Structures are given as structure tokens and as C-alpha cells.
Amino acid sequence: MLSLTLSERLALKGRAHALNPTVMIGNAGLTESVLKEIAQTLKIHELIKIRVMAERPQREEILAAICTQLNAAPVQHIGKILVIYQPNPDAHLIEIKKMPRHKGKKPLSKKQLGNR
């Protein structure tokens, strides 16, 4: 499973805000065909939203399974929406910037970053 720093995760959350879910996981759960579809979508877009129609413990298991099998990074899990990131060196559509600094001083806090 890929890991992200706090600043990378915050930048990806901001980019994912405007996205619509591209894959839906229904009552059948995480099947091979759904996993292949997620892998193809990640290759194209690098950052995707997934809507999961299951209970919370199952959603957490599905998120962990997707990230470990596809070597992706979990960005966000809010309600029934999962946000996943997998960098593609060929496409390289998303460029993650480093944490912004405030007038040459210490890095901004989470609260300060959230207000931007």
C-alpha cells in the first residue's frame, strides 16, 4: 500500500472535491471485474472517487483491500465515498506540491490550510 504525507493528502483532497464517483460497488461487494475497472480507471485518471453501497466496517475492509491489491494510497473516506490515488508515471496528470510556507516561517497548520 502506498503512503502519503499530510500535505500530499490535503492537496489530493482538494483536487478530489470536484470529482464525481467513477466506480460504484454494489451489493455483490468487491469482485474481480470491479477491481479490474478500478485499476483501469486509476491508470487513466490517477485520482478517483468510488461509491460503496455497504455498511461502514465493510467499506473500511474494501478500501484496505483495494489499496493493498492495486498498490494505491487511500486519500479520504467520508460516508459512502472513497477517494483513492495511484500515481501513473506515464500519464503523470497530477502534480503534488509541497506544503506551502507562510512568509518564510514555519509550515502552515491544518486549520490554516483548511481556510485556503
MODELLER restraints for C-alpha pairs under 7 A, 6 or more apart:
rsr = mdl.restraints
at = mdl.atoms
rsr.add(forms.Gaussian(group=physical.xy_distance, feature=features.Distance(at['CA:1:A'], at['CA:67:A']), mean=5.56, stdev=0.5))
rsr.add(forms.Gaussian(group=physical.xy_distance, feature=features.Distance(at['CA:1:A'], at['CA:68:A']), mean=4.74, stdev=0.5))
rsr.add(forms.Gaussian(group=physical.xy_distance, feature=features.Distance(at['CA:1:A'], at['CA:71:A']), mean=4.63, stdev=0.5))
rsr.add(forms.Gaussian(group=physical.xy_distance, feature=features.Distance(at['CA:1:A'], at['CA:72:A']), mean=5.67, stdev=0.5))
rsr.add(forms.Gaussian(group=physical.xy_distance, feature=features.Distance(at['CA:1:A'], at['CA:73:A']), mean=6.18, stdev=0.5))
rsr.add(forms.Gaussian(group=physical.xy_distance, feature=features.Distance(at['CA:2:A'], at['CA:71:A']), mean=5.74, stdev=0.5))
rsr.add(forms.Gaussian(group=physical.xy_distance, feature=features.Distance(at['CA:2:A'], at['CA:72:A']), mean=5.22, stdev=0.5))
rsr.add(forms.Gaussian(group=physical.xy_distance, feature=features.Distance(at['CA:2:A'], at['CA:73:A']), mean=4.65, stdev=0.5))
rsr.add(forms.Gaussian(group=physical.xy_distance, feature=features.Distance(at['CA:3:A'], at['CA:73:A']), mean=5.66, stdev=0.5))
rsr.add(forms.Gaussian(group=physical.xy_distance, feature=features.Distance(at['CA:4:A'], at['CA:73:A']), mean=6.87, stdev=0.5))
rsr.add(forms.Gaussian(group=physical.xy_distance, feature=features.Distance(at['CA:7:A'], at['CA:98:A']), mean=6.60, stdev=0.5))
rsr.add(forms.Gaussian(group=physical.xy_distance, feature=features.Distance(at['CA:7:A'], at['CA:99:A']), mean=5.19, stdev=0.5))
rsr.add(forms.Gaussian(group=physical.xy_distance, feature=features.Distance(at['CA:8:A'], at['CA:96:A']), mean=6.13, stdev=0.5))
rsr.add(forms.Gaussian(group=physical.xy_distance, feature=features.Distance(at['CA:9:A'], at['CA:75:A']), mean=5.81, stdev=0.5))
rsr.add(forms.Gaussian(group=physical.xy_distance, feature=features.Distance(at['CA:11:A'], at['CA:96:A']), mean=6.69, stdev=0.5))
rsr.add(forms.Gaussian(group=physical.xy_distance, feature=features.Distance(at['CA:13:A'], at['CA:75:A']), mean=6.75, stdev=0.5))
rsr.add(forms.Gaussian(group=physical.xy_distance, feature=features.Distance(at['CA:19:A'], at['CA:49:A']), mean=6.92, stdev=0.5))
rsr.add(forms.Gaussian(group=physical.xy_distance, feature=features.Distance(at['CA:20:A'], at['CA:49:A']), mean=6.48, stdev=0.5))
rsr.add(forms.Gaussian(group=physical.xy_distance, feature=features.Distance(at['CA:21:A'], at['CA:48:A']), mean=6.93, stdev=0.5))
rsr.add(forms.Gaussian(group=physical.xy_distance, feature=features.Distance(at['CA:21:A'], at['CA:49:A']), mean=4.42, stdev=0.5))
rsr.add(forms.Gaussian(group=physical.xy_distance, feature=features.Distance(at['CA:21:A'], at['CA:50:A']), mean=5.07, stdev=0.5))
rsr.add(forms.Gaussian(group=physical.xy_distance, feature=features.Distance(at['CA:21:A'], at['CA:51:A']), mean=6.00, stdev=0.5))
rsr.add(forms.Gaussian(group=physical.xy_distance, feature=features.Distance(at['CA:22:A'], at['CA:48:A']), mean=6.63, stdev=0.5))
rsr.add(forms.Gaussian(group=physical.xy_distance, feature=features.Distance(at['CA:22:A'], at['CA:49:A']), mean=5.99, stdev=0.5))
rsr.add(forms.Gaussian(group=physical.xy_distance, feature=features.Distance(at['CA:22:A'], at['CA:50:A']), mean=6.11, stdev=0.5))
rsr.add(forms.Gaussian(group=physical.xy_distance, feature=features.Distance(at['CA:23:A'], at['CA:38:A']), mean=6.81, stdev=0.5))
rsr.add(forms.Gaussian(group=physical.xy_distance, feature=features.Distance(at['CA:23:A'], at['CA:50:A']), mean=4.97, stdev=0.5))
rsr.add(forms.Gaussian(group=physical.xy_distance, feature=features.Distance(at['CA:23:A'], at['CA:51:A']), mean=6.41, stdev=0.5))
rsr.add(forms.Gaussian(group=physical.xy_distance, feature=features.Distance(at['CA:24:A'], at['CA:50:A']), mean=5.75, stdev=0.5))
rsr.add(forms.Gaussian(group=physical.xy_distance, feature=features.Distance(at['CA:24:A'], at['CA:51:A']), mean=4.76, stdev=0.5))
rsr.add(forms.Gaussian(group=physical.xy_distance, feature=features.Distance(at['CA:24:A'], at['CA:52:A']), mean=5.91, stdev=0.5))
rsr.add(forms.Gaussian(group=physical.xy_distance, feature=features.Distance(at['CA:25:A'], at['CA:51:A']), mean=6.23, stdev=0.5))
rsr.add(forms.Gaussian(group=physical.xy_distance, feature=features.Distance(at['CA:25:A'], at['CA:52:A']), mean=4.78, stdev=0.5))
rsr.add(forms.Gaussian(group=physical.xy_distance, feature=features.Distance(at['CA:25:A'], at['CA:53:A']), mean=6.15, stdev=0.5))
rsr.add(forms.Gaussian(group=physical.xy_distance, feature=features.Distance(at['CA:26:A'], at['CA:52:A']), mean=6.39, stdev=0.5))
rsr.add(forms.Gaussian(group=physical.xy_distance, feature=features.Distance(at['CA:26:A'], at['CA:53:A']), mean=5.20, stdev=0.5))
rsr.add(forms.Gaussian(group=physical.xy_distance, feature=features.Distance(at['CA:27:A'], at['CA:53:A']), mean=6.50, stdev=0.5))
rsr.add(forms.Gaussian(group=physical.xy_distance, feature=features.Distance(at['CA:27:A'], at['CA:54:A']), mean=6.93, stdev=0.5))
rsr.add(forms.Gaussian(group=physical.xy_distance, feature=features.Distance(at['CA:30:A'], at['CA:62:A']), mean=6.73, stdev=0.5))
rsr.add(forms.Gaussian(group=physical.xy_distance, feature=features.Distance(at['CA:39:A'], at['CA:70:A']), mean=6.85, stdev=0.5))
rsr.add(forms.Gaussian(group=physical.xy_distance, feature=features.Distance(at['CA:42:A'], at['CA:48:A']), mean=6.63, stdev=0.5))
rsr.add(forms.Gaussian(group=physical.xy_distance, feature=features.Distance(at['CA:42:A'], at['CA:86:A']), mean=6.27, stdev=0.5))
rsr.add(forms.Gaussian(group=physical.xy_distance, feature=features.Distance(at['CA:43:A'], at['CA:88:A']), mean=6.16, stdev=0.5))
rsr.add(forms.Gaussian(group=physical.xy_distance, feature=features.Distance(at['CA:46:A'], at['CA:85:A']), mean=5.62, stdev=0.5))
rsr.add(forms.Gaussian(group=physical.xy_distance, feature=features.Distance(at['CA:46:A'], at['CA:86:A']), mean=5.15, stdev=0.5))
rsr.add(forms.Gaussian(group=physical.xy_distance, feature=features.Distance(at['CA:46:A'], at['CA:87:A']), mean=5.55, stdev=0.5))
rsr.add(forms.Gaussian(group=physical.xy_distance, feature=features.Distance(at['CA:46:A'], at['CA:88:A']), mean=6.32, stdev=0.5))
rsr.add(forms.Gaussian(group=physical.xy_distance, feature=features.Distance(at['CA:47:A'], at['CA:84:A']), mean=5.82, stdev=0.5))
rsr.add(forms.Gaussian(group=physical.xy_distance, feature=features.Distance(at['CA:47:A'], at['CA:85:A']), mean=4.50, stdev=0.5))
rsr.add(forms.Gaussian(group=physical.xy_distance, feature=features.Distance(at['CA:47:A'], at['CA:86:A']), mean=6.61, stdev=0.5))
rsr.add(forms.Gaussian(group=physical.xy_distance, feature=features.Distance(at['CA:48:A'], at['CA:83:A']), mean=5.74, stdev=0.5))
rsr.add(forms.Gaussian(group=physical.xy_distance, feature=features.Distance(at['CA:48:A'], at['CA:84:A']), mean=5.59, stdev=0.5))
rsr.add(forms.Gaussian(group=physical.xy_distance, feature=features.Distance(at['CA:48:A'], at['CA:85:A']), mean=6.66, stdev=0.5))
rsr.add(forms.Gaussian(group=physical.xy_distance, feature=features.Distance(at['CA:49:A'], at['CA:81:A']), mean=6.50, stdev=0.5))
rsr.add(forms.Gaussian(group=physical.xy_distance, feature=features.Distance(at['CA:49:A'], at['CA:82:A']), mean=5.57, stdev=0.5))
rsr.add(forms.Gaussian(group=physical.xy_distance, feature=features.Distance(at['CA:49:A'], at['CA:83:A']), mean=4.53, stdev=0.5))
rsr.add(forms.Gaussian(group=physical.xy_distance, feature=features.Distance(at['CA:49:A'], at['CA:84:A']), mean=6.54, stdev=0.5))
rsr.add(forms.Gaussian(group=physical.xy_distance, feature=features.Distance(at['CA:50:A'], at['CA:81:A']), mean=5.62, stdev=0.5))
rsr.add(forms.Gaussian(group=physical.xy_distance, feature=features.Distance(at['CA:50:A'], at['CA:82:A']), mean=5.04, stdev=0.5))
rsr.add(forms.Gaussian(group=physical.xy_distance, feature=features.Distance(at['CA:50:A'], at['CA:83:A']), mean=6.36, stdev=0.5))
rsr.add(forms.Gaussian(group=physical.xy_distance, feature=features.Distance(at['CA:51:A'], at['CA:80:A']), mean=5.59, stdev=0.5))
rsr.add(forms.Gaussian(group=physical.xy_distance, feature=features.Distance(at['CA:51:A'], at['CA:81:A']), mean=4.71, stdev=0.5))
rsr.add(forms.Gaussian(group=physical.xy_distance, feature=features.Distance(at['CA:51:A'], at['CA:82:A']), mean=6.42, stdev=0.5))
rsr.add(forms.Gaussian(group=physical.xy_distance, feature=features.Distance(at['CA:52:A'], at['CA:59:A']), mean=6.64, stdev=0.5))
rsr.add(forms.Gaussian(group=physical.xy_distance, feature=features.Distance(at['CA:52:A'], at['CA:80:A']), mean=5.24, stdev=0.5))
rsr.add(forms.Gaussian(group=physical.xy_distance, feature=features.Distance(at['CA:52:A'], at['CA:81:A']), mean=6.40, stdev=0.5))
rsr.add(forms.Gaussian(group=physical.xy_distance, feature=features.Distance(at['CA:53:A'], at['CA:80:A']), mean=6.60, stdev=0.5))
rsr.add(forms.Gaussian(group=physical.xy_distance, feature=features.Distance(at['CA:67:A'], at['CA:73:A']), mean=5.86, stdev=0.5))
rsr.add(forms.Gaussian(group=physical.xy_distance, feature=features.Distance(at['CA:67:A'], at['CA:74:A']), mean=6.54, stdev=0.5))
rsr.add(forms.Gaussian(group=physical.xy_distance, feature=features.Distance(at['CA:72:A'], at['CA:84:A']), mean=6.68, stdev=0.5))
rsr.add(forms.Gaussian(group=physical.xy_distance, feature=features.Distance(at['CA:72:A'], at['CA:85:A']), mean=5.75, stdev=0.5))
rsr.add(forms.Gaussian(group=physical.xy_distance, feature=features.Distance(at['CA:72:A'], at['CA:86:A']), mean=4.65, stdev=0.5))
rsr.add(forms.Gaussian(group=physical.xy_distance, feature=features.Distance(at['CA:73:A'], at['CA:84:A']), mean=5.79, stdev=0.5))
rsr.add(forms.Gaussian(group=physical.xy_distance, feature=features.Distance(at['CA:73:A'], at['CA:85:A']), mean=5.18, stdev=0.5))
rsr.add(forms.Gaussian(group=physical.xy_distance, feature=features.Distance(at['CA:73:A'], at['CA:86:A']), mean=6.20, stdev=0.5))
rsr.add(forms.Gaussian(group=physical.xy_distance, feature=features.Distance(at['CA:74:A'], at['CA:83:A']), mean=6.37, stdev=0.5))
rsr.add(forms.Gaussian(group=physical.xy_distance, feature=features.Distance(at['CA:74:A'], at['CA:84:A']), mean=4.83, stdev=0.5))
rsr.add(forms.Gaussian(group=physical.xy_distance, feature=features.Distance(at['CA:74:A'], at['CA:85:A']), mean=6.49, stdev=0.5))
rsr.add(forms.Gaussian(group=physical.xy_distance, feature=features.Distance(at['CA:75:A'], at['CA:83:A']), mean=5.34, stdev=0.5))
rsr.add(forms.Gaussian(group=physical.xy_distance, feature=features.Distance(at['CA:75:A'], at['CA:84:A']), mean=5.43, stdev=0.5))
rsr.add(forms.Gaussian(group=physical.xy_distance, feature=features.Distance(at['CA:75:A'], at['CA:85:A']), mean=6.60, stdev=0.5))
rsr.add(forms.Gaussian(group=physical.xy_distance, feature=features.Distance(at['CA:76:A'], at['CA:82:A']), mean=5.88, stdev=0.5))
rsr.add(forms.Gaussian(group=physical.xy_distance, feature=features.Distance(at['CA:76:A'], at['CA:83:A']), mean=5.00, stdev=0.5))
rsr.add(forms.Gaussian(group=physical.xy_distance, feature=features.Distance(at['CA:77:A'], at['CA:83:A']), mean=6.42, stdev=0.5))
rsr.add(forms.Gaussian(group=physical.xy_distance, feature=features.Distance(at['CA:100:A'], at['CA:107:A']), mean=6.59, stdev=0.5))
rsr.add(forms.Gaussian(group=physical.xy_distance, feature=features.Distance(at['CA:100:A'], at['CA:108:A']), mean=6.81, stdev=0.5))
rsr.add(forms.Gaussian(group=physical.xy_distance, feature=features.Distance(at['CA:101:A'], at['CA:107:A']), mean=4.79, stdev=0.5))
rsr.add(forms.Gaussian(group=physical.xy_distance, feature=features.Distance(at['CA:101:A'], at['CA:108:A']), mean=6.03, stdev=0.5))
rsr.add(forms.Gaussian(group=physical.xy_distance, feature=features.Distance(at['CA:102:A'], at['CA:108:A']), mean=6.34, stdev=0.5))
